């Protein structure tokens, strides 16, 4: 039973990452944060006695963190591009 669960987790992980091909960077960071958060939350939840609850909370926190980080990187990239454009105009 334990090997079936492990196989299922690996399969879900592979399918999820394969589905990231058409996503924006922010969407990819949100999904990655969610997966990492679910894994970490599941481990912490298992230690505390409820792995499912820990995984759910971790997925939510990870998704939020990944989304916010993605938006920050988008704004950073936009500012960089704006600076490059202004630099080219001032020549």
N, CA, C and O of each residue as an XYZ file, in Angstrom:
364
protein
N       0.823     -1.191      0.000
C       0.000      0.000      0.000
C       0.868      1.257      0.000
O       0.567      2.240     -0.678
N       1.954      1.202      0.778
C       2.826      2.364      0.867
C       3.511      2.650     -0.474
O       3.705      3.809     -0.840
N       3.877      1.587     -1.204
C       4.528      1.787     -2.501
C       3.547      2.350     -3.524
O       3.950      3.113     -4.403
N       2.263      1.989     -3.429
C       1.252      2.535     -4.338
C       1.068      4.021     -4.078
O       0.951      4.804     -5.020
N       1.041      4.416     -2.820
C       0.932      5.836     -2.472
C       2.133      6.623     -2.984
O       1.982      7.721     -3.519
N       3.320      6.058     -2.817
C       4.523      6.727     -3.301
C       4.499      6.870     -4.813
O       4.864      7.918     -5.347
N       4.074      5.831     -5.496
C       3.981      5.873     -6.951
C       2.963      6.910     -7.400
O       3.198      7.629     -8.371
N       1.854      6.992     -6.714
C       0.825      7.974     -7.035
C       1.339      9.399     -6.840
O       1.065     10.273     -7.663
N       2.062      9.633     -5.784
C       2.626     10.960     -5.519
C       3.610     11.350     -6.616
O       3.580     12.481     -7.103
N       4.476     10.428     -7.004
C       5.448     10.700     -8.065
C       4.734     10.975     -9.381
O       5.118     11.885    -10.115
N       3.701     10.201     -9.687
C       2.943     10.388    -10.924
C       2.267     11.759    -10.960
O       2.309     12.442    -11.984
N       1.656     12.159     -9.872
C       1.009     13.476     -9.795
C       2.050     14.581     -9.967
O       1.799     15.568    -10.658
N       3.205     14.421     -9.349
C       4.277     15.400     -9.462
C       4.748     15.542    -10.902
O       4.928     16.662    -11.381
N       4.949     14.432    -11.600
C       5.410     14.460    -12.991
C       4.365     15.091    -13.904
O       4.702     15.916    -14.753
N       3.119     14.715    -13.738
C       2.049     15.279    -14.568
C       1.907     16.780    -14.321
O       1.692     17.547    -15.259
N       2.027     17.191    -13.079
C       1.915     18.609    -12.750
C       3.043     19.414    -13.382
O       2.805     20.479    -13.952
N       4.257     18.913    -13.284
C       5.382     19.634    -13.874
C       5.313     19.622    -15.397
O       5.718     20.595    -16.033
N       4.818     18.564    -15.987
C       4.659     18.506    -17.434
C       3.620     19.492    -17.921
O       3.710     19.978    -19.048
N       2.652     19.789    -17.106
C       1.613     20.743    -17.463
C       2.051     22.191    -17.359
O       1.285     23.088    -17.711
N       3.261     22.442    -16.887
C       3.765     23.812    -16.715
C       4.293     24.413    -18.005
O       4.700     25.575    -18.010
N       4.302     23.666    -19.094
C       4.944     24.121    -20.327
C       4.335     25.409    -20.867
O       5.081     26.266    -21.342
N       3.035     25.586    -20.818
C       2.407     26.773    -21.383
C       2.108     27.858    -20.375
O       1.388     28.806    -20.691
N       2.638     27.748    -19.176
C       2.328     28.707    -18.120
C       3.294     29.885    -18.121
O       4.417     29.789    -18.617
N       2.835     30.991    -17.557
C       3.724     32.130    -17.351
C       4.664     31.811    -16.195
O       4.468     30.833    -15.472
N       5.682     32.643    -16.029
C       6.621     32.423    -14.927
C       5.928     32.493    -13.577
O       6.233     31.701    -12.685
N       5.003     33.426    -13.413
C       4.281     33.554    -12.144
C       3.432     32.317    -11.869
O       3.388     31.841    -10.735
N       2.768     31.798    -12.877
C       1.967     30.589    -12.709
C       2.849     29.406    -12.343
O       2.485     28.601    -11.486
N       4.004     29.294    -12.985
C       4.921     28.209    -12.662
C       5.428     28.325    -11.229
O       5.545     27.322    -10.526
N       5.727     29.535    -10.800
C       6.197     29.733     -9.423
C       5.096     29.423     -8.418
O       5.373     28.902     -7.337
N       3.856     29.736     -8.760
C       2.730     29.435     -7.875
C       2.561     27.927     -7.719
O       2.383     27.432     -6.606
N       2.616     27.200     -8.827
C       2.472     25.740     -8.767
C       3.643     25.117     -8.014
O       3.452     24.227     -7.184
N       4.845     25.585     -8.303
C       6.023     25.042     -7.620
C       5.947     25.312     -6.120
O       6.236     24.427     -5.315
N       5.563     26.523     -5.744
C       5.409     26.846     -4.325
C       4.367     25.983     -3.655
O       4.532     25.564     -2.510
N       3.291     25.720     -4.375
C       2.230     24.875     -3.839
C       2.722     23.451     -3.611
O       2.438     22.855     -2.572
N       3.453     22.908     -4.570
C       3.972     21.544     -4.431
C       4.987     21.441     -3.298
O       4.948     20.501     -2.504
N       5.886     22.401     -3.229
C       6.886     22.381     -2.157
C       6.207     22.557     -0.803
O       6.542     21.871      0.162
N       5.250     23.483     -0.741
C       4.524     23.702      0.510
C       3.727     22.489      0.944
O       3.675     22.168      2.131
N       3.100     21.808     -0.021
C       2.331     20.604      0.312
C       3.246     19.510      0.840
O       2.907     18.809      1.794
N       4.407     19.372      0.214
C       5.354     18.358      0.686
C       5.854     18.646      2.085
O       5.861     17.768      2.948
N       6.274     19.890      2.305
C       6.773     20.274      3.626
C       5.660     20.200      4.671
O       5.871     19.721      5.786
N       4.472     20.683      4.296
C       3.344     20.630      5.228
C       2.931     19.205      5.552
O       2.559     18.900      6.685
N       2.999     18.329      4.546
C       2.675     16.919      4.784
C       3.638     16.272      5.758
O       3.232     15.497      6.624
N       4.920     16.595      5.616
C       5.924     16.040      6.535
C       5.709     16.564      7.947
O       5.711     15.798      8.910
N       5.526     17.864      8.063
C       5.299     18.449      9.390
C       3.987     17.940      9.975
O       3.912     17.641     11.167
N       2.941     17.840      9.130
C       1.656     17.329      9.594
C       1.737     15.884     10.040
O       1.070     15.491     10.997
N       2.556     15.080      9.349
C       2.720     13.677      9.746
C       3.361     13.585     11.123
O       2.996     12.729     11.930
N       4.302     14.456     11.383
C       4.943     14.471     12.698
C       3.940     14.897     13.767
O       3.942     14.369     14.879
N       3.080     15.861     13.415
C       2.094     16.378     14.369
C       0.862     15.480     14.482
O       0.092     15.606     15.434
N       0.667     14.565     13.508
C      -0.443     13.636     13.616
C      -1.495     13.745     12.532
O      -2.412     12.923     12.509
N      -1.415     14.723     11.624
C      -2.411     14.857     10.569
C      -1.721     15.352      9.291
O      -1.633     16.552      9.033
N      -1.244     14.399      8.515
C      -0.479     14.729      7.311
C      -1.338     15.454      6.272
O      -0.859     16.372      5.607
N      -2.594     15.051      6.128
C      -3.472     15.679      5.141
C      -3.714     17.145      5.429
O      -3.656     17.976      4.523
N      -3.981     17.464      6.657
C      -4.201     18.851      7.048
C      -2.930     19.666      6.858
O      -2.980     20.794      6.369
N      -1.803     19.104      7.238
C      -0.525     19.793      7.060
C      -0.229     20.054      5.595
O       0.253     21.130      5.242
N      -0.514     19.071      4.730
C      -0.279     19.228      3.300
C      -1.194     20.307      2.718
O      -0.761     21.100      1.882
N      -2.439     20.340      3.147
C      -3.381     21.341      2.642
C      -2.956     22.751      3.054
O      -2.967     23.670      2.235
N      -2.591     22.912      4.296
C      -2.137     24.221      4.772
C      -0.843     24.614      4.070
O      -0.690     25.756      3.635
N       0.082     23.673      3.960
C       1.353     23.946      3.293
C       1.169     24.314      1.830
O       1.867     25.190      1.319
N       0.235     23.653      1.148
C      -0.030     23.968     -0.257
C      -0.560     25.385     -0.398
O      -0.158     26.109     -1.309
N      -1.452     25.786      0.488
C      -1.993     27.144      0.438
C      -0.938     28.195      0.708
O      -0.860     29.201      0.003
N      -0.132     27.967      1.719
C       0.930     28.917      2.052
C       1.968     28.962      0.934
O       2.432     30.039      0.558
N       2.334     27.791      0.403
C       3.310     27.737     -0.681
C       2.817     28.407     -1.943
O       3.573     29.111     -2.612
N       1.549     28.194     -2.277
C       0.975     28.830     -3.469
C       0.967     30.345     -3.315
O       1.291     31.068     -4.257
N       0.601     30.823     -2.138
C       0.592     32.267     -1.888
C       1.999     32.844     -2.002
O       2.208     33.882     -2.629
N       2.957     32.160     -1.389
C       4.343     32.625     -1.465
C       4.872     32.607     -2.889
O       5.538     33.552     -3.314
N       4.584     31.544     -3.633
C       5.026     31.457     -5.017
C       4.407     32.531     -5.887
O       5.077     33.099     -6.750
N       3.131     32.813     -5.667
C       2.439     33.856     -6.429
C       3.040     35.227     -6.148
O       3.320     35.990     -7.072
N       3.236     35.535     -4.874
C       3.796     36.839     -4.510
C       5.225     37.001     -5.036
O       5.601     38.078     -5.498
N       6.014     35.933     -4.963
C       7.376     35.988     -5.492
C       7.354     36.176     -7.006
O       8.165     36.925     -7.551
N       6.433     35.501     -7.687
C       6.297     35.645     -9.131
C       5.934     37.061     -9.527
O       6.493     37.604    -10.480
N       5.005     37.663     -8.807
C       4.618     39.045     -9.091
C       5.782     40.003     -8.844
O       5.968     40.962     -9.594
N       6.558     39.750     -7.806
C       7.728     40.579     -7.525
C       8.730     40.485     -8.666
O       9.261     41.504     -9.106
N       8.995     39.271     -9.152
C       9.942     39.089    -10.249
C       9.421     39.720    -11.539
O      10.206     40.259    -12.319
N       8.112     39.661    -11.773
C       7.523     40.321    -12.951
C       7.746     41.825    -12.892
O       8.129     42.439    -13.888
N       7.504     42.425    -11.717
C       7.691     43.864    -11.549
C       9.164     44.238    -11.714
O       9.490     45.275    -12.292
N      10.033     43.396    -11.208
C      11.471     43.629    -11.344
C      11.888     43.605    -12.818
O      12.652     44.460    -13.264
N      11.388     42.634    -13.559
C      11.701     42.518    -14.978
C      11.142     43.706    -15.764
O      11.801     44.226    -16.664
N       9.937     44.125    -15.422
C       9.325     45.274    -16.086
C      10.132     46.548    -15.839
O      10.327     47.345    -16.756
N      10.598     46.742    -14.616
C      11.414     47.911    -14.291
C      12.735     47.867    -15.058
O      13.216     48.895    -15.533
N      13.304     46.700    -15.173
C      14.553     46.549    -15.930
C      14.340     46.919    -17.395
O      15.127     47.669    -17.973
N      13.274     46.390    -17.990
C      12.987     46.682    -19.395
C      12.719     48.172    -19.615
O      13.131     48.745    -20.624
N      12.028     48.787    -18.664
C      11.755     50.225    -18.751
C      13.062     51.017    -18.689
O      13.235     51.991    -19.422
N      13.973     50.604    -17.824
C      15.272     51.263    -17.717
C      16.102     51.109    -18.987
O      16.773     52.050    -19.413
N      16.055     49.929    -19.589
C      16.778     49.708    -20.847
C      16.210     50.611    -21.943
O      16.963     51.226    -22.698
N      14.886     50.688    -22.028
C      14.244     51.521    -23.047
C      14.595     52.994    -22.840
O      14.881     53.702    -23.806
N      14.578     53.459    -21.603
C      14.928     54.857    -21.319
C      16.393     55.119    -21.629
O      16.741     56.198    -22.108
N      17.244     54.154    -21.363
C      18.657     54.296    -21.660
C      18.915     54.404    -23.168
O      19.784     55.160    -23.604
N      18.167     53.658    -23.938
C      18.321     53.712    -25.385
C      17.808     55.041    -25.952
O      18.349     55.550    -26.934
N      16.772     55.593    -25.337
C      16.221     56.868    -25.811
C      17.148     58.043    -25.511
O      17.146     59.034    -26.241
N      17.930     57.942    -24.455
C      18.776     59.066    -24.052
C      20.080     59.142    -24.840
O      20.872     60.057    -24.613
N      20.321     58.227    -25.741
C      21.560     58.246    -26.526
C      21.565     59.335    -27.520
O      22.535     59.489    -28.262
